[in-house]
């Protein structure tokens, strides 16, 4: 085994640039695509300007509610700046929160609390306006409830003597703890999932696709060495062709798995996304074995590269791992042969895994019989 490792290291010494590139390609590509998608998501948000004429707790809470909307990019400006940007169409709409907002809300006075401006190109004015109106109505309703509670306490000689701020704070705590309304949107025959910060592309789905491509292209050594005259020398050594290929397969798989462990650590630190190490090990074994066996079907590296790229493209589109599309729901049968299933869902007992295992057994039997 030491001689085999030494021989492979001599080859890698001449090819270290390409080897290092394909080892790091899945990680680098995943980080670049994820960060670029995050930037696009931020740029796609609706720009809204907010003008504050007073700084109170109520206005700060309203600002935070607007900021928390996933489709809004809010900017605090002066009224002149906001209207100027609206005129240049740099803002979709402008909302001016007038002085006395907190006092009017407490007194259930809903007239002229906020002034809104829009242009002829404003396309998201209505949903933003309705969101702000709903929040103001929620606050005025909470204040009205507090006054009713105080009135009832006085009428029936209650002993609690609740203060206005205590009632409002208690109602907010109840609303947060009870989670009065939560809605999940899902399509027919699909499960609903809810995430706090949904990403445009799933991190591990992207990495799985890029890792599959890198593994296929790294295993071009099988195609190259099948044509190499160096294999003829194995007849004069204690190594058979089968054992030589298997030892190199193990060596490549170990190196790839070490790169996978580095990837898991970096992805968790950068994006706080985790994947089961058991799923990772199984996924690595299956795609490495599949790439090893798949490469034996080719004599030309060009054809091997072409088919590999086409295969990865089909998996990317149809599996829905990196590009969720309607096609993934129409081709539900693909889940049974999806090579990304062990990584994403932990489903490693399917037609894909069975086919890989059977192909490996047949390859071993054929090769052993050949050398017998």
Order of alpha helices (4+ residues) and beta strands (2+ residues): alpha-alpha-beta-alpha-beta-alpha-beta-alpha-beta-alpha-alpha-alpha-alpha-alpha-alpha-alpha-alpha-alpha-alpha
